[in-house]
């Protein structure tokens, strides 16, 4: 049986350094969108899987959501959450994580081997939260350009992605958690193929959003195992 623990402050001396290095300016829109997508779902009780360094947890709690975090590494110790569950999502019993209005699972599936996604998504569906909000890196064809200037400074940003569908994603390490195991846009890893996995597990895509800078696709999914097809 899983037990939730009180949330102590991080005891890692380098926590602040990692926090500032990871939450760069380009990632802020990505972090904000995770919480913004909850706005129209009429949900309150959230299970956030893999909170990493805790920014989204704190934002969701500040917005009035009751957040429970789940992570085997517990790098943020669930800081900002009401409860923290230390467990591996690949092994957790779905019956022990029921009772949530939504599951927030962003930028973590890329660390799971593609062949393991079917069983993991089925496990998430069996948790019976009406909503699943997730995001994964998207490296399909895309172009973005931004120009900003005033009297004191100017800056330009752009990115251009193409032809990744011709190549297989190169996994740097099969077992190391931090290594990406796949990204959408490479051969055999299309957005369509990923959506098919979600639908097979029992989810229906209700909304899609894309970020620039981080270049991720966000999917708001309704769990049809809860109340049937919408």
Secondary structure, 3 states (H helix, E strand, C coil): CCCCECCCCCCCCCHHHHHHHHCCHHHHHHHHHHHHCCHHHCCCEEEEECCCCCHHHHHHHHCCCEEEEECCCCCCCCCCCCEEECCCCCCCCHHHHCCCCEEEEECCHHHCCHHHHHHHHHHHHHCCCCEEEEEEEECCCEEEEEEEECCCCEEEEEEEECCHHHCCCCCCCCCCCCCCCCCECCCCCCHHHHHHHHHHHCEEEEEEEECCCCCEEEEEEEEHHHHCCC
